[in-house]
Amino acid sequence: MKMVDVGGKEKTERVAVATARLRMLPATLERILQGKVEKGDVLAAARLAGVMAAKRTPDIVPLCHPIALSGVEVQLEPQKDALEIRVTVRTVDRTGVEMEALTAACASALTVYDMCKSVDRGMVMEAVQLEHKSGGRSGTWDREGAPSREGRSAKKSATRSRGKTARPVGR
């Protein structure tokens, strides 16, 4: 086991987008939106938790490089019976920010769970996944069918390996 040496890589702009969904009772979501949760502003706390988690990812994931983040954005979109979480992380560095985006999405969902568990212990965190990454030698990767930054669907997968539904785009 070792931390990969990235010293020979060039610093480039790198972006990663990760998503997660927290399913809950519609009544729980309504309490969140109305600000009627005992612990306080759930959405603000979840956004802050996501930013903090992105910054502290190397403390949680053992072989993850500590890198200087240039931006973290956490969006929470209410659905009928869920909160959709979307995190965008940016850096100019020698390694990507996929782990930071995924960690932030999880921490945001866990924060909502923590703040609302007294009214809905049946919440389910699901669909934690990378949607997009760009920068570095491997170029750009988009999840098949995921909205691109321009709002269009990503191109259909031309190659599949081991049942994955995504492909690298460009180099």
Backbone as CSV, one residue per row, in Angstrom:
resi,resn,N_x,N_y,N_z,CA_x,CA_y,CA_z,C_x,C_y,C_z
1,MET,0.854,-1.162,0.000,0.000,0.000,0.000,0.905,1.231,0.000
2,LYS,0.541,2.222,-0.843,1.335,3.443,-0.884,0.505,4.596,-1.420
3,MET,0.915,5.786,-1.086,0.333,6.973,-1.674,1.037,7.175,-3.017
4,VAL,0.286,7.363,-4.071,0.847,7.528,-5.406,1.654,8.825,-5.469
5,ASP,2.836,8.768,-6.095,3.684,9.949,-6.246,3.159,10.780,-7.414
6,VAL,2.679,11.981,-7.129,2.161,12.869,-8.167,3.113,14.028,-8.434
7,GLY,4.309,13.952,-7.856,5.282,15.038,-7.972,5.662,15.388,-9.397
8,GLY,5.657,14.424,-10.309,6.037,14.681,-11.693,4.907,15.207,-12.563
9,LYS,3.712,15.251,-12.031,2.572,15.725,-12.816,2.521,17.246,-12.830
10,GLU,1.957,17.787,-13.917,1.752,19.238,-14.009,0.523,19.641,-13.205
11,LYS,0.565,20.848,-12.676,-0.630,21.400,-12.035,-1.577,21.842,-13.143
12,THR,-2.803,21.357,-13.092,-3.828,21.752,-14.054,-5.126,21.997,-13.293
13,GLU,-6.043,22.704,-13.953,-7.359,22.886,-13.349,-8.076,21.551,-13.377
14,ARG,-8.659,21.188,-12.260,-9.378,19.920,-12.132,-10.722,20.189,-11.456
15,VAL,-11.733,19.518,-11.962,-13.095,19.695,-11.445,-13.713,18.322,-11.285
16,ALA,-14.465,18.136,-10.221,-15.239,16.911,-10.047,-16.627,17.272,-9.537
17,VAL,-17.617,16.522,-10.013,-18.997,16.692,-9.573,-19.488,15.336,-9.078
18,ALA,-20.022,15.309,-7.866,-20.593,14.093,-7.303,-22.001,14.382,-6.828
19,THR,-22.818,13.331,-6.822,-24.193,13.478,-6.367,-24.526,12.393,-5.349
20,ALA,-25.569,12.647,-4.580,-26.127,11.677,-3.652,-27.604,12.015,-3.492
21,ARG,-28.366,11.046,-3.052,-29.790,11.259,-2.792,-30.086,10.773,-1.381
22,LEU,-30.863,11.548,-0.653,-31.326,11.127,0.665,-32.842,11.050,0.605
23,ARG,-33.358,9.808,0.561,-34.806,9.601,0.542,-35.352,9.730,1.949
24,MET,-36.547,10.305,2.040,-37.173,10.524,3.343,-38.679,10.624,3.162
25,LEU,-39.381,10.621,4.265,-40.822,10.832,4.215,-41.104,12.241,3.705
26,PRO,-42.142,12.417,2.886,-42.488,13.760,2.430,-42.698,14.737,3.591
27,ALA,-43.221,14.253,4.708,-43.434,15.118,5.873,-42.102,15.600,6.455
28,THR,-41.082,14.769,6.371,-39.756,15.173,6.865,-39.197,16.278,5.983
29,LEU,-39.318,16.098,4.692,-38.842,17.118,3.760,-39.594,18.430,3.980
30,GLU,-40.880,18.336,4.214,-41.679,19.539,4.460,-41.196,20.266,5.715
31,ARG,-40.879,19.532,6.767,-40.349,20.151,7.996,-39.036,20.869,7.710
32,ILE,-38.184,20.235,6.904,-36.894,20.849,6.554,-37.137,22.170,5.829
33,LEU,-38.001,22.137,4.820,-38.251,23.318,3.994,-38.943,24.438,4.769
34,GLN,-39.738,24.071,5.768,-40.425,25.074,6.583,-39.586,25.560,7.759
35,GLY,-38.382,25.002,7.917,-37.524,25.400,9.021,-38.030,24.935,10.374
36,LYS,-38.714,23.792,10.400,-39.303,23.292,11.645,-38.573,22.056,12.172
37,VAL,-37.253,22.076,12.076,-36.449,20.993,12.623,-35.764,21.526,13.868
38,GLU,-35.872,20.782,14.946,-35.392,21.232,16.259,-33.935,21.699,16.246
39,LYS,-33.071,21.022,15.504,-31.645,21.352,15.521,-31.300,22.614,14.730
40,GLY,-32.226,23.111,13.907,-31.953,24.348,13.186,-32.052,24.219,11.681
41,ASP,-31.337,25.067,10.965,-31.390,25.167,9.505,-30.653,23.984,8.873
42,VAL,-31.401,22.974,8.485,-30.843,21.729,7.967,-30.070,21.966,6.673
43,LEU,-30.620,22.738,5.765,-29.975,22.937,4.467,-28.659,23.700,4.609
44,ALA,-28.635,24.714,5.455,-27.392,25.467,5.676,-26.331,24.573,6.312
45,ALA,-26.747,23.775,7.289,-25.794,22.874,7.954,-25.250,21.838,6.973
46,ALA,-26.105,21.326,6.107,-25.671,20.319,5.131,-24.686,20.917,4.128
47,ARG,-24.936,22.143,3.703,-23.991,22.809,2.786,-22.632,22.997,3.466
48,LEU,-22.664,23.487,4.676,-21.420,23.715,5.417,-20.676,22.395,5.662
49,ALA,-21.404,21.354,6.020,-20.778,20.042,6.243,-20.093,19.546,4.977
50,GLY,-20.726,19.762,3.822,-20.119,19.349,2.558,-18.817,20.075,2.290
51,VAL,-18.806,21.371,2.509,-17.583,22.160,2.297,-16.494,21.689,3.253
52,MET,-16.848,21.527,4.513,-15.860,21.092,5.506,-15.316,19.707,5.185
53,ALA,-16.178,18.805,4.750,-15.745,17.443,4.427,-14.801,17.432,3.232
54,ALA,-15.088,18.243,2.228,-14.198,18.310,1.064,-12.803,18.744,1.502
55,LYS,-12.744,19.718,2.388,-11.462,20.238,2.865,-10.700,19.213,3.708
56,ARG,-11.421,18.307,4.372,-10.798,17.355,5.298,-10.711,15.931,4.740
57,THR,-10.964,15.752,3.464,-10.976,14.414,2.875,-9.713,13.604,3.163
58,PRO,-8.505,14.171,3.061,-7.312,13.357,3.351,-7.244,12.850,4.796
59,ASP,-7.994,13.464,5.702,-8.038,12.985,7.087,-8.955,11.768,7.225
60,ILE,-9.815,11.548,6.218,-10.794,10.472,6.271,-10.394,9.313,5.356
61,VAL,-9.895,9.634,4.185,-9.508,8.622,3.187,-7.979,8.493,3.246
62,PRO,-7.460,7.371,3.732,-6.049,7.261,4.082,-5.027,7.599,3.000
63,LEU,-5.260,7.258,1.751,-4.241,7.460,0.718,-4.541,8.655,-0.182
64,CYS,-5.445,9.509,0.249,-5.839,10.684,-0.521,-4.872,11.830,-0.251
65,HIS,-4.398,12.480,-1.310,-3.455,13.591,-1.167,-4.131,14.835,-0.602
66,PRO,-3.472,15.538,0.290,-3.989,16.850,0.696,-3.717,17.845,-0.432
67,ILE,-4.747,18.500,-0.894,-4.587,19.459,-1.994,-5.310,20.750,-1.656
68,ALA,-4.878,21.815,-2.300,-5.503,23.124,-2.093,-6.747,23.225,-2.969
69,LEU,-7.884,23.339,-2.350,-9.132,23.468,-3.097,-9.355,24.931,-3.443
70,SER,-9.797,25.190,-4.663,-10.087,26.565,-5.052,-11.575,26.875,-4.955
71,GLY,-12.403,25.845,-4.854,-13.830,26.088,-4.709,-14.601,24.813,-4.400
72,VAL,-15.639,24.960,-3.578,-16.561,23.859,-3.266,-17.961,24.446,-3.272
73,GLU,-18.841,23.849,-4.058,-20.235,24.288,-4.101,-21.131,23.096,-3.799
74,VAL,-22.019,23.263,-2.833,-22.955,22.203,-2.443,-24.364,22.699,-2.746
75,GLN,-25.062,21.973,-3.602,-26.444,22.314,-3.947,-27.361,21.230,-3.407
76,LEU,-28.481,21.646,-2.836,-29.476,20.727,-2.294,-30.801,21.023,-2.981
77,GLU,-31.309,20.049,-3.697,-32.540,20.238,-4.465,-33.634,19.332,-3.904
78,PRO,-34.684,19.918,-3.324,-35.779,19.095,-2.806,-36.548,18.429,-3.942
79,GLN,-36.875,17.173,-3.749,-37.733,16.411,-4.654,-38.994,16.049,-3.869
80,LYS,-39.832,15.200,-4.432,-41.078,14.821,-3.757,-40.807,14.159,-2.407
81,ASP,-39.870,13.218,-2.390,-39.595,12.471,-1.162,-38.086,12.298,-0.939
82,ALA,-37.315,13.298,-1.369,-35.861,13.185,-1.241,-35.199,14.549,-1.356
83,LEU,-33.953,14.583,-0.936,-33.076,15.720,-1.214,-32.013,15.218,-2.172
84,GLU,-31.871,15.890,-3.292,-30.808,15.577,-4.246,-29.639,16.489,-3.895
85,ILE,-28.487,15.903,-3.711,-27.285,16.636,-3.323,-26.322,16.617,-4.502
86,ARG,-25.786,17.774,-4.858,-24.836,17.888,-5.968,-23.673,18.758,-5.502
87,VAL,-22.480,18.203,-5.570,-21.289,18.896,-5.089,-20.310,19.071,-6.238
88,THR,-19.813,20.278,-6.400,-18.774,20.581,-7.386,-17.543,21.060,-6.638
89,VAL,-16.415,20.417,-6.915,-15.158,20.776,-6.264,-14.144,21.119,-7.342
90,ARG,-13.369,22.189,-7.101,-12.356,22.660,-8.060,-11.001,22.825,-7.380
91,THR,-9.961,22.611,-8.173,-8.598,22.859,-7.724,-7.711,23.142,-8.927
92,VAL,-6.550,23.681,-8.679,-5.468,23.714,-9.657,-4.330,22.986,-8.954
93,ASP,-4.151,21.715,-9.307,-3.180,20.898,-8.598,-2.751,19.716,-9.460
94,ARG,-2.012,18.780,-8.847,-1.432,17.643,-9.561,-2.290,16.383,-9.510
95,THR,-3.366,16.423,-8.771,-4.255,15.264,-8.666,-5.696,15.759,-8.578
96,GLY,-6.619,14.871,-8.912,-8.018,15.262,-9.024,-8.753,15.391,-7.705
97,VAL,-9.994,15.821,-7.803,-10.813,16.104,-6.624,-12.065,15.228,-6.563
98,GLU,-12.005,14.060,-7.187,-13.150,13.156,-7.144,-13.485,12.733,-5.717
99,MET,-12.462,12.376,-4.952,-12.713,11.914,-3.585,-13.277,13.034,-2.714
100,GLU,-12.821,14.248,-2.947,-13.343,15.382,-2.185,-14.823,15.600,-2.489
101,ALA,-15.201,15.498,-3.758,-16.609,15.688,-4.138,-17.490,14.578,-3.564
102,LEU,-17.029,13.340,-3.656,-17.803,12.210,-3.123,-17.927,12.296,-1.598
103,THR,-16.856,12.643,-0.931,-16.874,12.767,0.528,-17.820,13.883,0.953
104,ALA,-17.794,14.988,0.232,-18.680,16.114,0.547,-20.142,15.728,0.374
105,ALA,-20.458,14.996,-0.684,-21.846,14.570,-0.913,-22.325,13.676,0.227
106,CYS,-21.470,12.761,0.666,-21.830,11.878,1.780,-22.018,12.654,3.075
107,ALA,-21.101,13.563,3.364,-21.194,14.335,4.602,-22.445,15.208,4.630
108,SER,-22.810,15.761,3.487,-24.039,16.559,3.414,-25.254,15.700,3.740
109,ALA,-25.315,14.520,3.136,-26.439,13.608,3.384,-26.462,13.156,4.846
110,LEU,-25.307,12.830,5.386,-25.238,12.391,6.779,-25.663,13.494,7.741
111,THR,-25.356,14.722,7.405,-25.749,15.849,8.252,-27.267,16.005,8.281
112,VAL,-27.895,15.883,7.112,-29.361,15.940,7.070,-29.941,14.802,7.910
113,TYR,-29.385,13.603,7.730,-29.866,12.458,8.511,-29.749,12.756,10.012
114,ASP,-28.587,13.226,10.418,-28.365,13.506,11.840,-29.367,14.521,12.379
115,MET,-29.626,15.549,11.619,-30.502,16.606,12.099,-31.976,16.205,12.100
116,CYS,-32.329,15.194,11.300,-33.741,14.821,11.150,-34.074,13.430,11.677
117,LYS,-33.100,12.727,12.220,-33.337,11.339,12.633,-34.390,11.211,13.729
118,SER,-34.609,12.258,14.499,-35.617,12.176,15.560,-37.031,12.085,14.989
119,VAL,-37.227,12.517,13.744,-38.562,12.451,13.138,-38.651,11.410,12.027
120,ASP,-37.506,10.908,11.536,-37.544,9.957,10.414,-36.262,9.113,10.384
121,ARG,-36.258,8.033,11.169,-35.081,7.156,11.198,-34.983,6.284,9.948
122,GLY,-35.998,6.279,9.124,-36.003,5.440,7.930,-35.406,6.089,6.690
123,MET,-34.791,7.257,6.838,-34.165,7.910,5.680,-33.114,6.983,5.075
124,VAL,-32.942,7.077,3.753,-31.996,6.215,3.053,-31.072,7.070,2.199
125,MET,-29.779,6.931,2.447,-28.780,7.590,1.609,-28.469,6.623,0.472
126,GLU,-28.568,7.122,-0.774,-28.365,6.235,-1.921,-27.788,6.999,-3.104
127,ALA,-27.407,6.246,-4.103,-26.951,6.799,-5.388,-25.817,7.797,-5.225
128,VAL,-24.855,7.478,-4.373,-23.663,8.322,-4.253,-22.772,7.974,-5.433
129,GLN,-22.476,8.967,-6.271,-21.718,8.648,-7.478,-21.035,9.870,-8.064
130,LEU,-19.963,9.599,-8.788,-19.268,10.629,-9.540,-20.049,10.877,-10.819
131,GLU,-20.294,12.132,-11.138,-21.015,12.500,-12.360,-20.072,13.034,-13.431
132,HIS,-19.004,13.716,-12.996,-18.111,14.389,-13.947,-16.753,14.595,-13.303
133,LYS,-15.713,14.459,-14.109,-14.390,14.884,-13.693,-13.675,15.409,-14.918
134,SER,-12.872,16.444,-14.718,-12.084,16.979,-15.822,-10.736,17.420,-15.293
135,GLY,-9.780,17.485,-16.213,-8.425,17.902,-15.878,-7.485,16.729,-15.767
136,GLY,-6.214,17.033,-15.837,-5.208,15.989,-15.705,-5.009,15.204,-16.981
137,ARG,-4.131,14.208,-16.900,-3.785,13.399,-18.082,-4.950,12.582,-18.611
138,SER,-5.840,12.154,-17.733,-6.943,11.305,-18.194,-8.069,12.105,-18.838
139,GLY,-8.007,13.409,-18.807,-8.989,14.242,-19.499,-10.320,14.317,-18.793
140,THR,-11.379,14.326,-19.586,-12.733,14.515,-19.074,-13.491,13.202,-19.085
141,TRP,-14.268,12.982,-18.044,-15.123,11.812,-17.932,-16.486,12.280,-17.480
142,ASP,-17.526,11.805,-18.143,-18.902,12.109,-17.760,-19.676,10.809,-17.641
143,ARG,-20.535,10.723,-16.625,-21.409,9.563,-16.473,-22.406,9.562,-17.627
144,GLU,-22.635,8.417,-18.206,-23.569,8.292,-19.327,-24.954,8.774,-18.908
145,GLY,-25.526,9.649,-19.724,-26.870,10.137,-19.471,-26.947,11.248,-18.439
146,ALA,-25.813,11.581,-17.815,-25.815,12.659,-16.813,-25.842,14.004,-17.521
147,PRO,-26.500,14.989,-16.939,-26.471,16.320,-17.552,-25.040,16.848,-17.594
148,SER,-24.644,17.370,-18.727,-23.311,17.963,-18.832,-23.371,19.388,-18.306
149,ARG,-22.234,20.059,-18.266,-22.211,21.431,-17.771,-23.035,22.348,-18.671
150,GLU,-23.240,21.965,-19.921,-24.041,22.789,-20.828,-25.518,22.439,-20.738
151,GLY,-25.865,21.464,-19.877,-27.258,21.094,-19.706,-27.746,20.045,-20.688
152,ARG,-26.865,19.566,-21.575,-27.245,18.516,-22.510,-26.849,17.171,-21.927
153,SER,-27.404,16.101,-22.470,-27.006,14.772,-22.033,-25.610,14.469,-22.515
154,ALA,-24.876,13.750,-21.686,-23.544,13.315,-22.093,-23.692,12.319,-23.239
155,LYS,-22.637,12.198,-24.044,-22.668,11.276,-25.173,-22.854,9.855,-24.678
156,LYS,-23.504,9.034,-25.504,-23.711,7.625,-25.167,-22.373,6.920,-25.098
157,SER,-22.303,5.945,-24.241,-21.064,5.207,-24.066,-20.729,4.403,-25.313
158,ALA,-19.523,4.597,-25.824,-19.064,3.832,-26.982,-18.375,2.558,-26.534
159,THR,-17.837,2.574,-25.329,-17.172,1.386,-24.800,-17.654,1.155,-23.387
160,ARG,-17.718,-0.103,-23.034,-18.100,-0.475,-21.676,-17.096,-1.497,-21.174
161,SER,-16.721,-1.367,-19.925,-15.843,-2.369,-19.355,-16.393,-2.798,-18.014
162,ARG,-16.465,-4.079,-17.801,-16.958,-4.663,-16.553,-18.309,-4.102,-16.135
163,GLY,-19.197,-3.857,-17.101,-20.547,-3.423,-16.789,-20.683,-1.970,-16.394
164,LYS,-19.627,-1.209,-16.478,-19.724,0.209,-16.112,-20.486,0.962,-17.194
165,THR,-21.180,2.020,-16.792,-21.985,2.768,-17.754,-21.393,4.135,-18.034
166,ALA,-20.090,4.212,-17.999,-19.460,5.495,-18.251,-18.212,5.291,-19.089
167,ARG,-17.707,6.375,-19.653,-16.516,6.276,-20.482,-15.702,7.550,-20.372
168,PRO,-14.407,7.441,-20.619,-13.610,8.664,-20.688,-13.943,9.430,-21.955
169,VAL,-13.935,10.745,-21.874,-14.212,11.591,-23.028,-12.996,12.471,-23.249
170,GLY,-12.366,12.386,-24.410,-11.194,13.212,-24.702,-9.961,12.739,-23.971
171,ARG,-8.859,13.346,-24.241,-7.588,13.013,-23.566,-6.767,14.238,-23.390
